[in-house]
């Protein structure tokens, strides 16, 4: 007798008992992005961005600092770069820096 198992190794589609991933909890409404010198921090409306573009646009971007220590180059590459590319939002210093 030959028994053929219906497993992924034998061509069956693999299914998961898990449902869709639960949504991440919302982040803070606003974040103050400070450099090590503390001069001219940028005010970042996190909740507004999270609602419009989601988490991955920033958090999985190569310019996002893994240690969350921002410097001039990273902040401007990620934030200003995105605003210029989309031709939307603040692109002048006083739009973010207070």
Wavefront OBJ file of the C-alpha trace (Angstrom):
o trace
v 0.000 0.000 0.000
v 1.230 3.524 -0.887
v 0.311 6.443 1.344
v 0.756 9.967 -0.030
v 0.879 12.623 2.615
v -0.657 16.007 1.895
v 2.208 18.088 3.266
v 4.105 21.067 1.864
v 6.944 18.716 0.963
v 4.493 16.811 -1.208
v 2.949 19.794 -2.960
v 0.191 20.805 -0.573
v -0.255 24.468 0.145
v 0.813 25.459 3.587
v -1.785 27.282 5.612
v -1.442 29.090 8.873
v -3.796 28.967 11.798
v -2.802 32.519 12.602
v -5.048 35.367 11.573
v -3.751 38.683 10.303
v -1.089 40.386 12.360
v -2.621 42.677 14.977
v -2.010 46.388 14.364
v 0.796 48.016 16.276
v -0.230 50.324 19.087
v -0.065 53.987 18.128
v 3.150 55.749 18.875
v 3.483 59.060 20.671
v 1.521 61.999 19.263
v 4.605 64.170 18.977
v 8.307 63.482 19.287
v 11.084 65.970 19.918
v 14.102 64.910 17.868
v 17.244 66.125 19.589
v 20.806 65.980 18.408
v 23.631 65.301 20.823
v 24.305 69.038 21.103
v 20.632 69.686 21.890
v 20.550 72.739 19.606
v 17.442 73.437 17.595
v 15.459 70.217 18.163
v 12.915 69.252 15.515
v 9.294 68.830 16.486
v 7.951 65.722 14.773
v 4.173 65.125 14.597
v 4.496 61.339 14.845
v 0.794 60.431 15.027
v 0.016 62.500 11.933
v 2.776 60.778 9.945
v 1.884 57.319 11.289
v -1.733 57.755 10.167
v -0.746 58.902 6.676
v 2.260 56.795 5.717
v 2.548 53.995 8.282
v 5.518 52.801 10.291
v 7.759 51.156 7.708
v 8.285 54.295 5.615
v 10.536 55.656 8.345
v 11.416 52.826 10.706
v 12.671 50.547 7.914
v 14.437 53.333 6.032
v 18.231 53.088 5.853
v 18.530 56.643 7.195
v 16.583 55.851 10.385
v 19.102 55.559 13.253
v 18.800 52.145 14.882
v 19.957 53.610 18.199
v 17.511 56.529 17.803
v 20.356 59.013 18.157
v 19.689 61.561 15.463
v 22.302 63.649 13.780
v 22.012 66.407 11.231
v 22.725 64.143 8.277
v 20.229 61.397 9.209
v 17.413 63.736 10.119
v 17.682 65.764 6.979
v 18.170 62.738 4.723
v 15.091 60.963 6.063
v 12.674 63.767 6.854
v 13.634 66.529 4.479
v 14.402 64.030 1.729
v 10.904 62.562 1.975
v 9.196 65.960 2.079
v 11.108 67.160 -0.983
v 10.490 63.917 -2.889
v 6.739 64.139 -2.250
v 6.713 67.919 -2.683
v 4.688 68.153 0.517
v 5.102 69.474 4.007
v 7.805 71.463 5.697
v 10.994 72.055 3.728
v 12.243 75.181 5.497
v 14.070 75.194 8.810
v 11.303 76.789 10.859
v 8.822 74.160 9.648
v 10.336 71.609 12.053
v 12.908 73.372 14.227
v 11.574 75.473 17.089
l 1 2 3 4 5 6 7 8 9 10 11 12 13 14 15 16 17 18 19 20 21 22 23 24 25 26 27 28 29 30 31 32 33 34 35 36 37 38 39 40 41 42 43 44 45 46 47 48 49 50 51 52 53 54 55 56 57 58 59 60 61 62 63 64 65 66 67 68 69 70 71 72 73 74 75 76 77 78 79 80 81 82 83 84 85 86 87 88 89 90 91 92 93 94 95 96 97 98
